[in-house]
Amino acid sequence: MWLLQVCRGSGKSSLAFDTIYAEGQRRYIETFSAYARQFLGGLERPDVDKIDGLSPPVIAIEQKTTSKSPRSTVGTITEIYDFMRLLFARASDAYSYNTGDKMVSYSDDQIKALILKDFKGKRINVLAPVVRSRKGHYRELFEQIAKQGFVKVRTDGEIKDLVKGMKLDRYKNHDIEIVIDRLKIDDSADNDKRLTETINTAMYHGEDVLLVIDQDTQEARYFSRSLMCPTSGISYPNPEPNNFSFNSPKGACDNCSGIGELYQVNENKIVPDDSLSIKNGALAPHGPEKNSWIFKQLETIAQRFNFKLTDAYKDIPKEAKQIIMYGGNDKFSVESKTLGG
């Protein structure tokens, strides 16, 4: 990375953009085919005798004015953030947050080749995951699977025959896989064709994920067309630039929505002195007690939780403080002449 920092008017912009950057772009376009270059137009060679050590793919970041928007950062203002998103989406490696294993994705041909290699001479079960750690009795799901012609399922690690009226405990989490095929891996042509059809069927019902289990050792291995942890089966779609953008719903934090800040109640500013009572102005935004609707509401809360507005705020029950600060959904009735009760 090159950084040019000299006095104004010395020609640093001309050197950076009109010479170094222009030459890098020209060299990059020269790597394209003649057919592609005709649509891009020609770039003139900069007025310079010689430039050494310059790679064709160059990126130039020019100075921009600042912004007070919380969504504006050095990366977004200079637009280098767009290049970083592309870099992470196309050149990064994903790792499972659960096991730390590198996440991988395969084509159907790669999956078949790996099965033929790693399970050669072994009897395997090929399964399609349909439910992962979800509650329910799944009676309708089992009926639907049976109508599609399958006769066995694997529920919570145990292979069972599909029977009429089959259901699970609705209050427990379950894992359910359809048993697509049971076969022995060998080098025969019939086996190769059968395995291809089995993989296609498993991918269809498992939404691009399948599970292979060794019948003897019960060793399990997941395969996916998308990024997946081969040990745990955790799967994600292939990364896109939007996944690395805090300005996109796909990449923004769920808590702060990509802003980087959370707007929360600062109780220390609302109650700067908890030795005061509500009547004497413990709640700074409202001040001392006055004849207003908010203090009538506070009086009802005091009656409900058995304290007085003359008590020090620090001595008020926690449940009452929670309602005063954040409100509540509980309904209760009190007797009050001032409220007409």
Secondary structure, DSSP 4 states (H G I P E B T S, - for coil): -------TTSSHHIIIIIIIIHHHHHHHHHTS-HHHHHHH---PPPS-S---S--S-------------TT--HHHHHTHHHHHHHHHHHH---B-TTT-PBPB---HHHHHHHHHHHTTT-EEEEEEEEEEEEES--HHHHHHHHHTT--EEEETTEEEE--TT----TTSEEEEEEEEEEEE--S-HHHHHHHHHHHHHHHHHTTSEEEEEETTT--EEEEESSEE-TTT--EEPPP-GGGG-TTSTTTS-TTTTTSS------HHHHSS-TTSBTTTT-STTT-S--SSHHHHHHHHHHHHTT--TTSBGGGS-HHHHHHHHH----------TTTT-
